[in-house]
């Protein structure tokens, strides 16, 4: 009997921390892209500003020599991206929505302009996530309430033993 309790304790101590760490790994999203001109040539040096519409959280990047930018560890939400480069019309891309563990890949195209102008592009939220960095799930209240934890398992084990059931009843009535 003692061996079973020891094995149960070892199994619980190894299982629950692994589950907790697996659930807490990914809490952010990614927006990445390659900025090109109307002919498809990549544009290095474009200033890319990402702004979360709901929280006003803002980050600014500059595209590399291959026209790429990557915004890592973004809070999930709806973003507006603004692309600026001299001699090109400012491009505003609205409603870029990312959720936890998702990576949005964009291919903005800027057009040459001799005058200051702004082009606004409104994107639609995709119905199917085309890219995911990890599987995710949402736990509802019923799942959380019915999930056995280490502390509830030890209470059950203690209440099942005759010598401690009186003590457990007195502790739970407090």
TAZI-V723114 format. One record per pair of residues at least 4 apart in sequence whose C-alpha atoms are under 7 Angstrom apart, sorted by the first residue. I is the first residue (numbers start at 1). GAP is how many residues later the second one is. D is the distance in Angstrom with one decimal. If there is no record, write none. Layout:
I;GAP;D + I;GAP;D
//
This chain:
1;4;6.5 + 2;4;6.3 + 3;4;6.1 + 4;4;6.0 + 5;4;6.1 + 6;4;6.2 + 7;4;6.1 + 8;4;6.1 + 9;4;6.1 + 10;4;6.2 + 11;4;6.0 + 12;4;6.0 + 12;138;6.6 + 13;4;6.8 + 14;4;6.6 + 15;4;6.3 + 16;4;6.1 + 17;4;6.1 + 18;4;6.1 + 19;4;6.3 + 20;4;6.4 + 21;4;6.2 + 26;74;6.9 + 26;75;5.9 + 27;73;5.5 + 27;74;6.7 + 28;45;4.9 + 28;46;5.3 + 28;47;5.1 + 28;48;6.0 + 28;72;5.1 + 28;73;5.9 + 29;43;6.7 + 29;44;5.6 + 29;45;5.0 + 29;46;6.2 + 29;47;5.7 + 29;69;6.2 + 29;70;6.1 + 29;71;5.3 + 29;72;5.2 + 29;73;5.2 + 29;74;6.0 + 30;41;5.6 + 30;42;4.8 + 30;43;6.2 + 30;44;6.0 + 30;72;6.3 + 30;73;4.5 + 30;74;6.3 + 31;39;6.1 + 31;40;5.2 + 31;41;6.9 + 31;72;5.7 + 31;73;4.8 + 31;74;6.2 + 32;37;5.6 + 32;38;4.3 + 32;39;6.0 + 32;72;6.2 + 32;73;5.1 + 32;74;6.2 + 33;35;5.7 + 33;36;5.6 + 33;37;6.7 + 33;72;5.2 + 33;73;4.4 + 33;74;5.5 + 34;33;5.1 + 34;34;4.3 + 34;35;6.5 + 34;72;6.7 + 34;73;5.3 + 34;74;6.9 + 35;7;5.8 + 35;8;5.7 + 35;32;5.1 + 35;33;6.4 + 35;72;5.9 + 35;73;5.2 + 35;74;6.1 + 36;4;5.3 + 36;5;5.2 + 36;6;4.1 + 36;7;5.1 + 36;31;6.8 + 36;72;6.5 + 36;73;5.0 + 36;74;6.3 + 37;4;5.6 + 37;5;6.4 + 37;6;6.7 + 37;72;5.1 + 37;73;4.7 + 37;74;5.6 + 38;71;5.7 + 38;72;6.0 + 38;73;5.4 + 42;24;6.1 + 42;25;5.0 + 43;24;4.7 + 44;19;5.3 + 44;20;5.3 + 44;21;4.6 + 44;22;6.1 + 44;23;4.5 + 45;17;5.5 + 45;18;5.1 + 45;19;6.3 + 46;16;5.4 + 46;17;5.3 + 46;37;6.4 + 46;38;5.7 + 46;39;5.1 + 47;13;7.0 + 47;14;5.8 + 47;15;4.6 + 47;16;6.7 + 47;36;5.7 + 47;37;5.2 + 47;38;6.5 + 48;12;5.6 + 48;13;5.1 + 48;14;5.9 + 48;33;6.7 + 48;34;5.7 + 48;35;4.7 + 48;36;6.7 + 49;9;7.0 + 49;10;5.8 + 49;11;4.4 + 49;12;6.4 + 49;32;5.5 + 49;33;5.1 + 49;34;6.6 + 50;8;5.5 + 50;9;5.3 + 50;10;6.2 + 50;29;6.4 + 50;30;5.9 + 50;31;4.6 + 50;32;6.7 + 51;5;5.8 + 51;6;5.5 + 51;7;4.4 + 51;8;6.7 + 51;28;5.3 + 51;29;5.3 + 51;30;6.4 + 52;4;5.0 + 52;5;5.1 + 52;6;6.5 + 52;25;6.5 + 52;26;5.7 + 52;27;4.4 + 52;28;6.5 + 53;25;5.7 + 53;26;5.5 + 53;27;6.6 + 54;24;7.0 + 61;8;6.8 + 62;7;6.8 + 63;4;5.0 + 63;5;5.0 + 63;6;5.0 + 64;4;5.4 + 64;5;6.7 + 76;22;5.4 + 76;23;4.7 + 76;24;5.7 + 77;20;5.7 + 77;21;5.6 + 77;22;6.3 + 78;17;5.7 + 78;18;5.5 + 78;19;4.3 + 78;20;6.6 + 79;15;6.6 + 79;16;5.7 + 79;17;5.0 + 79;18;6.2 + 80;13;5.6 + 80;14;4.4 + 80;15;6.0 + 80;16;6.3 + 81;11;5.7 + 81;12;5.0 + 81;13;6.4 + 82;9;5.7 + 82;10;4.4 + 82;11;6.3 + 83;7;5.8 + 83;8;5.1 + 83;9;6.4 + 84;6;5.0 + 84;7;6.8 + 87;25;6.0 + 87;26;5.4 + 87;27;5.7 + 88;22;6.5 + 88;23;5.7 + 88;24;4.3 + 88;25;4.8 + 89;21;6.6 + 89;22;5.9 + 89;23;6.2 + 89;24;5.3 + 89;27;6.3 + 89;28;5.1 + 89;29;5.4 + 89;30;6.6 + 90;27;6.2 + 90;28;4.5 + 90;29;6.1 + 91;19;6.5 + 91;27;5.7 + 91;28;4.8 + 91;29;5.8 + 92;27;6.0 + 92;28;4.5 + 92;29;5.9 + 93;27;5.9 + 93;28;4.7 + 93;29;5.7 + 93;30;6.9 + 94;27;6.1 + 94;28;4.7 + 94;29;6.0 + 95;27;6.1 + 95;28;5.5 + 95;29;6.7 + 96;27;6.3 + 97;28;6.3 + 98;4;6.0 + 98;6;6.6 + 101;31;6.0 + 101;32;5.3 + 101;33;5.7 + 102;29;6.3 + 102;30;4.6 + 102;31;5.8 + 103;28;5.8 + 103;29;5.9 + 103;30;6.6 + 139;4;6.1 + 139;5;6.7 + 140;4;6.5 + 141;4;6.2 + 142;4;6.2 + 143;4;6.0 + 148;4;6.2 + 148;5;6.4 + 149;4;6.1 + 150;4;6.2 + 151;4;6.3 + 152;4;6.2 + 153;4;6.2 + 154;4;6.0 + 155;4;6.0 + 156;4;6.2 + 157;4;6.8 + 158;6;5.9 + 158;7;6.7 + 159;5;6.0 + 159;6;4.4 + 159;9;6.0 + 160;5;6.5 + 161;4;6.1 + 164;4;6.1 + 165;4;6.2 + 166;4;6.3 + 167;4;6.3 + 168;4;6.2 + 169;4;6.3 + 170;4;6.9
//
